[in-house]
Amino acid sequence: MDRYELRRLDYSLTEDHIDLQTAYRQFFKTHSDIETVRAAEPSGFDKSLWERLCAMGATTMALPESVGGDGATLVDLTLVAEELGRSVAPVPWIDHVVAARLLARLGACESEEIVQGTQIVGFDPQQVAPTGARLIPLGSIADHVIVRDGQDVVKLEFSTRPARVDNIGKLPMAWVDPAAADTRVVLAGGSDALAEYQRALDEWRLLTAAALVGLVEETMTIAAEFAKSRYTLGVPIGTLQGISHPLANIAITVQSGRGLARRAAWFLDNEPDERPELAPAAFVFMAEEAAKAATMAVHVQGGLGVSAEAAATAYLVRARGWALAGGDPGATAVRIAQIVAARESREVTKV
């Protein structure tokens, strides 16, 4: 038995993992209630919440010790992402830490301000690299933006940040044109640089999938609590199969997505070449299921669910919008197919 054999199958959490997740669950529960989320919608960003989150060490934990970070694993990061999704917190944590980790791997994370989160880094998470201007999830608030430009990975800076574009995910999204940047620095070029960028794309999809797991679990909680207190014909609506069975399906989705995300995180950290399809698969699965689950939660609440002040509505728009922040999820599905097809081809060649 090799040292990884058992861990490939067992993704249970340690006590340290549980303590970490509990700490961030309490943090977001205290500082990111639905009123805070709603108040941040015009800009897509709550600066005060972000500063509190950075003070808690959420950005430094994600980076390697070589650049002043704490060297957290991707499994650790999925736990934070899940709690962020549970509260639909208006902070750019996923994009920032993924971009900062990319800078670290390229030997370009030299700024303490980036490590600490006082300067925000965004990047283009689209699977297929566009040319010209592209929508960047953090485009309207980022101090630095990392993009692919041909065979190069470049860092862009703007003296005036691009204007925010309204979007269903309530993100600080904006059009970013590399040609219009005031500063353009080539960080690295060639196949190795693009491979590191692909790693960043996989990490973004993994952490977004984990955030959607938390989001879906909270939508289930909202719907279930309503179903327990709403009566029809003298019984709680939660006792009716048309309500209870869909809620049970959501619970299955949560456990399936959570297990897939943790498995993907473990392989990406320990054996990245062994199962490279897992991270994008977790994203594609949750991108589809999150929208279904959030829609069901709204339906359970009926007219209340579609009202502007209902929490379920906030979760629904983010379930749909977050999955589209990196472009069409279908492009990620194509990548999964390419990975699996290449593996099958190699197996046939061996035979």
Secondary structure, 3 states (H helix, E strand, C coil): CCCCCCCCCCCCCCHHHHHHHHHHHHHHHHHCCHHHHHHCCCCCCCHHHHHHHHHCCCCHHHCCHHHCCCCCCHHHHHHHHHHHHHCCCCCCHHHHHHHHHHHHHCCCCCCHHHHHCCCCEEECCCCCCCCCCEEECCCCCCCEEEEEECCEEEEEECCCCCCECCCCCCCCCEEECHHHCCEEEEEEECHHHHHHHHHHHHHHHHHHHHHHHHHHHHHHHHHHHHHHHCEECCEEHHHCHHHHHHHHHHHHHHHHHHHHHHHHHHHHHHCCCCCCCHHHHHHHHHHHHHHHHHHHHHHHHCCCCCCCCCHHHHHHHHHHHHHHCCCCHHHHHHHHHHHHHHHHHHHHHHC
